């Protein structure tokens, strides 16, 4: 069974897979996932024919794993850059076996300093590695020499930058959603027969019905051949918002919706080209909430991992699923018209083309769905660029918005954990700046914990008659204890004396303290680790610190001097039977 749940069928018995490399050895055909073919003519490379054929053969072998023409075009452009570099050398090699270490060093130096250059180096290196002539030797070693990983050029948005981008998208999409919603209610009333016949709303409802069925308002062709909008006065004008925009999103408005979806769900731009219409069902235990199942296609995952399903719930105005509900409402008429014109079409992100005939004729992108009638699907890179330019942005908002959402939520989205950390989190400047305070707080907390677990008193050579004796140390002044009692004395456990600045430890204390440390280590072997850590760990660390201050040799010698009184006192301390 396939991952889609359909039984896989064997090809016909006489089926033969056509090799990507044509018989002439210079043209490579790449078939993408949609079944379209694109040819790459290696005779166009500015290098001798033997090298053209070698590069074509390697390109064809690599192309067997590609499902996208974009991947093929990217590789082709980088192979062209390599061929152009070789053609500019004083002596261009006839074939790949003519490459030298010096040539590859110059090739590396030209590209290694930029992000784009490193990508070119990586692609060409991967291609050349497949040639058996690079199995070993100095040229192979130079070819495989590592270079620093490229740092992502895109950074997440700062708080104010993100707010500006999201606000611009919200304003544009919300205006379109309200416009379409108002006209949809009028159309439903007309179809239900709830409007007075020949009234203004009734006549407008008839125009909307025509628009919903055909994708445009009624038009007449003037003697000059130009199109004229009928009912111009009734519609209030001939612009898109007064005509077909009453029921359909424009490409700019659909792009604004995609920006909001990326900000909310961190989906890739390519997801929108083939995003199926989400299916809805009631949430378990909720009567007013709706949970949508959204199928997300991850085109770079490969290996049968192209699709994942995300559950998104609309439970109120601020819930993630509310945007899905609004997207369904704004695209409803476009999706219904697409299904009538091309049965089986069920894509969420649909918009109306400004000039359907011209746009359909110019559609050359074999990676994206073709237009259906006056409708187009998904978001082209050019759409993102135009939207960014219209709103005064420096470039397409999608990569930076996706990066902002991923780093804000702190979890992988359509990528692995290693990619999440290596590509999104660690290189991001805003994450680095935000982490400084976290690291500082952590360091301060660690310092506080360390200070708690060290000996806080003083070492003395002999007892002071002015000090009061305790079970573990002598006390200089119990009235200034860090743990005072309501009556004004010290309420600390005797073991806490070693953490007090008023404590003085002299050689007479060493035997019992060395014995106490030994007993705590013995308890660790018989108690649950969590229990021991909670009750004894700080005291043990404090005794360890005291041992370092006294000296290991003196401490071990003191343990041998522990008498019966020391043993009895330590037993009382360990059992907790010795009150302060």
C-alpha positions, 0 to 999 in steps of 0.5 A: 500500500502507498502512504496515501492508502491506495494499492500500488500498481505495477507498470506494464510489462513492456515499460522501460524507464527512459534514461535522463541522458539523451543519446547525443550525450549532451542533453539531460531531461529532468522530470519533476513530480508533476510529470513535466519535463525540462531539458538542459543542454550541456553543449551551451557550457563554455568548455571543450566537448569532452568536459561537456559530456562528463558534466552531462553524465554526472548531472544525469546521474544526480538528477535521478533523485530529483523531483523538482525543476528548481533543484535542477535549475539551481544545480545547472546554474552552479555547473555553468558557473564552474564551466565559466570559471574554467573557460577563463583560465589561461589553459582550459582543461579538455576534460575533468581529468585535466583539473589540477590542485591549483585550479581547484584552489583558485575556484575555492578562493573565488567562492569560499568567502560568501554564503552563495559561494559556499553553496556553489562549491558544495554543489559542484563538489558533490557532483564531481565526487561521483566521477571515478577519476576523483577516487584518490590523489591530490586533486581529490584531496583538494576537492574534498577539503572542508570549508566553514559552514555557511551562516544563514543570511536571513535573521528573525524579525525584532519585535517591532519589525514583526508587528509591522509586517503582521499588522500590514498583512492583517489590515489587507486580508481583514479588509478582503475577508469583510468585503467577501463576507458582506457580498456572500451574505447578500448572494445567499439572501438572493439565492434564498429569495429573501430580497425584494424583486428588482430592488437594488440589493436584488439586482446586485445579488443577480450580478453576484450570482453571475460572478460566482458562476463564471468568475467575473461580472457581466461585461460587454465588448465595445466596437473598439474591442475593449471590455466594458463592465455592465451595471457599472453604476450599480457596482459602484465602479469598474475596479477589482474591488467593485467587480470580481473582488466582491467574491474573490481574493486578489493575489496580493490579498492571498499573499497577505493571508499567507504571511499571516499563516506563516507567522502563525504556523511557520509553513514554508512558502512552497506549502501554499502552492499545494495546500489542500482544503483543511477538513473540519470536525467538532473538537472532543468535548467542545460544542463551540470549537472546531478542529481542522486537519491540515495536510502539509506537504514538505517537498524537501523531506523525500523518502516517503516523508512528504506529508504531515497532518497538523490539527488546528482548533478554532475555539475563539478569536485568538485561537490558531484555528480562527485564521483557518476559518477566515481563510476558508470563508475568504476562498470559498467562492474561488474553491467552488469555481475551481472545482466546477471548472476542473473537477477534483481541484481542492486547494485552499490558497486560490486567488483571482487573476487580474488578466486571466488569458494573459496570465495563463499564457505566461505561466511557465512555472512547472513547479506550481499548479497551472491556473484554472480559468480565471483562478491561480493557486499558491504564492509565487516568489514574485508575489512575495517580492511585490507584496514586500515592495508594496509595504516597504520591506527590504525583501520577501517576508516569508523566510524571516517570518518563518524563522521568527515563529520557529525561534519564538516557539522554540520547537521544530516546524517541518524540520528535524531537531538538528536543523532547528538548532543548527540553522534556526536557533544558534545562528540567530542574532535575536536568540543570542541577545535574548539568551544573554540574560538567561545565561546571566541568570543561570550563572547567578543561580549557579553561583548562589547554589555554589555559595550555599554548598561551601563552608561559610565560617572561619578556620581557627587554630584553637578554641576561643573562650568567648565563643559558644560551643555547638555540635559541629563548630563554635559560634561567635554570636548567635544573636546575628544568626541568618536563621533567627527565632522569634525570641531572638536566638538561632534556629538553625540545625547544627549542620547549618552552623557550617554555612554560617559566617559566625562559625569557627572550626578549630582542630578539635572539631576535625575528627567528628566532622571527618567522621560525619562526612564519612557517614553521609557517604555511607548513607548515599549507598543505601538511600534513594538518590532523590532523598539523599540529595534533598536531605544531605547533598548540601551538607556533604558538599560543605564538608567537602569544601571544608576538607579542601580548606583544612587539607586532605592529609590533616583531615584523614589524620583527624578521622583516625582520632575520632573517639566514642564521643565523636561517634555518638555525636555524629549518630545523633546528628545523622538521625536528627535527634540532636536539637539546636 
